């Protein structure tokens, strides 16, 4: 999810390489304006809804926000680690 956000910010021209970044001794850093753009885009992206597919049934489910997808995957992974389910099936982005 983060990789697609970063690529979208770059490819769509939302981020300005001159105004949104600064060269520091530590490396290339976001300016305050750049951080604001990234955080706004991140929040918007996470509030957008997706229609996940049930990995077992293969059927589309009800649309949910990306936040909910992450929460659900954490719960599924937790069940897998605790031997409550035999296989962890990741969320696939299509």
N, C-alpha and C positions, 0 to 999 in steps of 0.2 A: 504494500500500500504506500509506503514511504517512497520507494523507488519510482513508482508511477507518478506520485505527486511532484517529486523533484524534476523528473523528465518533463512533465507538463509545464511547470514553472519556467523551465529553460526554453523549451520549444515554442511556447506560446508568447514569449517575450515579456512575461509578467515581471521577471527579475531583470534589472538593469545592471550589467557588470560594473559600471562606473559608480552609480549611486548606491547600490545595495551591498557592495563589498569594499573592504579596505585591506590593504597590505600591512600586516603587523609583524613584529619579530617572531611571534608564535605561528604565523602563517596567514592565510587568507581568511578574513573574518567577516561575518555579516554586520552591516551597520544596523542602527536601531530601526531605520526604515525597512531594511531587508528582513530583519527578524519579524517585524510586524506583518509584512507581506506573507512570509512563510507560515506564521502562526494562524493568520486569518484563513489562508488557503487550506491549511491542515484541518482546522475546525470545520470548515465548510465541507471538505472531502469526507471527513468522518461522520458528518450528519447526513450526507447523501445516502440514499437507500440502495441496497442491492437485493437481488432475488437469488438467494442461495439454492443450491441443489442438495437434496438429501443424499448423502454419499451411499447409503445402503439401498434406498428405494430408487434412486436416480430421478426422482420427480422434483419439479420446482416447488419451492416453498413460498410463503408469504414474504413480501419485501420487508427488510429490516435495515436500520442504520448500520454503517460499518462498525461503529462502537460495539453494537450488539454482536456482530460477527466475531470480533476479537474476544469478547467476554465468553461467548459460547465455545470458541476453540480452546480457551484456557480451561474451561470446565471439562471438555472432552479429553484434553491432554492429561488433566489431573486424574480423571477416571482411568485412563490408560496406565499412568505411572503407578497408581494404586491397585493395579490388576483387577479393576472392575469391568473393563472391556478388553478384549483380546488384541485389538488393532487400533492404532490411531490413524484416522483418515483426515488429512488436512483439507482446509477450505481451498478450493481451486478457483482462481480468477480466470474467467473466460472472456 
